[in-house]
Amino acid sequence: MANEKLKLLVVEDDPAQRELILKVLQDQDYLLSSADCVEAAIVQIKQSEPDIIFSDWKLGELSGMDLLNYVRRNHSDCGFIIATAYGTITHAVDAMQAGADDYLTKPYQRQALLMSLDKVAKACQLKKRNRNLEAALSEQQALVGLVGKAPCMQQVYQRLKRVGATDATVLIGGESGTGKELAARALHQLSSRQHQPFIAINCGAIPETLAEAELFGAEKGAFTGATTTKVGKLEAAEQGTVFLDEIAELPLLQQSKLLRFLQEGVICRLGSHQDIKLDVRVIAATHRDLKQEVAQGRFREDLFYRLNVVPITMPPLRERQEDIGRLIEHFMRLHQKHYQVECEPLSPATLKALLDYSWPGNVRELANRLERYTLLGDEQELVGELTESPTFSSQADDPSAFCLPDNGLDWEAFEKNCLAQALDKFGGNRTQAAKFLNMGYKAFLYRIDKHQIG
């Protein structure tokens, strides 16, 4: 018998037979209700969906088969048992093929009824457990990579869960390396679009001359070199999600075109006059303060309000230091599995150094350093780098705290060293290195070209 009370609806048009069935079941662990016809049963089902329905085949003008068909169309998880008259085995076969969980042939014994209900009750409970497990696994898969139990991260998880299933436009803020793209992917996985495309676009990495064609597409011959029709990123994300990373880097002209898409849901390819209607969810992210960008005329105010429907801020690692230990364990397992290697656990002294470090590059910096340790197994290199960089890590947010040395400074060498360290920190990723130095992407490219780096 089921461990929790299940709602059982008995559908029988014969009053005496209906009362008899209810009397047999009154001492069992069910919440009982009854109906004398299909129409009355459907009314009750709409008011309070039962867990199990026990129905006679013959019910006046309509039959138990009609009720079964309704239930399977609208309440697929509901258990259904049908009682058929003696000698009508074809009815039972038809009912089972239509989705009935069990059948009884009249006349049936009390024990046969109880056994049938017990079997279907257990099947219903199993369905519920499986459904809850699938939901939990889906949520776990959606939030994969987002590790942390700090209160600020719990707030992020709750916000992601609340808006994930919607089509709301989301603006994700936070410093470089805090996991903004992971949050965007979680929103996609939590939505009904999870099996559709997720297209990520780094707005800072698109050359300004190609930005319109990249985002909105271009017709053949629209510009020199356009030998074929190009489908833009927004169009490629049809019915899915587009993630606009570093939205603050998008040129003003493309900002206006993006605003039109957000307002009207249409785009127009470069070189065309034909609007294309799209169904795409937009998630944007930036490490910059967009309100400040608006105030300085570098970002459209109307676009900011269109994007900022639901803001989510990813906290920096220094604000959730209690998660550093969990992140270390997570990345060590991840990297060892990826490279098929085993390395020695970190010593207490090294762990303390990792926990005490301010992590200016946030989670990405931690992941990169642990990946290097997994490959090289050199704790001294790991700890040495951490202890050598406190000057910059502790003063990164307060440039005025940096003091020039008394014997002067070779500016060119200093700048080159800063650029090279930033590139090394992010594995040669120029976009992330530029973000880390709080430098515009084009300005960063100019400087590394000047110093002939990379």
Secondary structure by P-SEA (a helix, b strand, c coil): ccccbbbbbbbbccaaaaaaaaaaacccccbbbbbccaaaaaaaaaaccccbbbbbcccccccaaaaaaaaaaccccbbbbbbbcccaaaaaaaaaaacccccccccccaaaaaaaaaaaaaaaaaaaaaaaaaaaaaaaaaacccccccaaaaaaaaaaaaccccccbbbbbbcccccaaaaaaaaaaaccccccbbbbbcccccccccccccccccccccccccccbbbccccccccbbbbbcccccccaaaaaaaaaaaaccccccccccbbbbbbbbbbbbcccaaaaaaaaccccaaaaaaaacbbbbbbcccccccaaaaaaaaaaaaaaaaaccccccccaaaaaaaaaccccccaaaaaaaaaaaaacccaaaaaaaaaacaaaaaaccccccccccccccaaaaaaaaaaaaaaaaacccaaaaaaaacccaaaaaaaaaaaccc
